[in-house]
Amino acid sequence: MDTPYALVSLEVVGSTQDVARARFTGFPVLVVSPRQTAGRGRQGSTWETAPRALATSLAYASDWEAASLTRLPLVAGLSLIRVLPGSNKLKWPNDLVRGADKLGGILVERSDETVVVGVGVNLWWPAAPDGYGAVFAEDPGPLAHLEIAERWAIDFLRRVAGNASEWGTDEYRAVCSTVGQTITWEPDGSGTAVDVDEDGALLVETSAGIERLVSGAIREVRGIEPPG
């Protein structure tokens, strides 16, 4: 089977998002690096990098309707869950977590019909700061980032080649750590996450009823620690 993307592997890169967008000419392009010097998260937030890390971005032309593109961070997360070992979960809408530790993040940017989906994952981090973790307990080696990125890209492209309405709602619900949590979001929202709907929105039970949070419109969702 032909590889469904052009591969660009770089030892160091400023931002895989920027390189993928610049290299895209109509055929999907996957940019992979173990080290970013100017990586970014959603809405311009910075990204902490582990000693052994994966930074990858996939640029492609989406044929999904614009209203369906808010599902893409969730779809990218499902592909990560599929290709990574361990009991990992997805914090809605764009984080890979294990327990309370963040292992990775997802960034989706769109310009006209071009979509760039970026993933950053901590593969090995022997002295991770509080709140962060890594996928592997032992160093997986210098080529792990490349193997994982390619497997992720193939799985992701397979998913987005299908109908947007069949993106994997039930699959996502099964691995979403946010559902069931009491959460807050900016500027002053709070409630209990009860479900993820077929459009990928998070449904939250609040004092005023069910509120629907859409990826891209919410900067950050935080869990509230129970007293103890």
Buried (B, 14 or more C-beta within 10 A) or exposed (E): EEEBBBBBBBEEBBBBBBBBBEBBEEEBBBBBBBBBEEBBBBEEEEBBBBBBBBBBBBBBEBEBEEEBBBBBBBBBBBBBBBBBEEEBBBBBBBBBBBEEBBBBBBBBBBEEEBBBBBBBBBBBBEEBEEEBBBBBEEEBEEEBBBBBBBBBBBBBBEBBEEEBEEBBBEBBEEBBBBBEBBBBBEEEBBBBBEBBEEBBBBBBBEEEEEBEBBBBEBEBBEBEEEEE
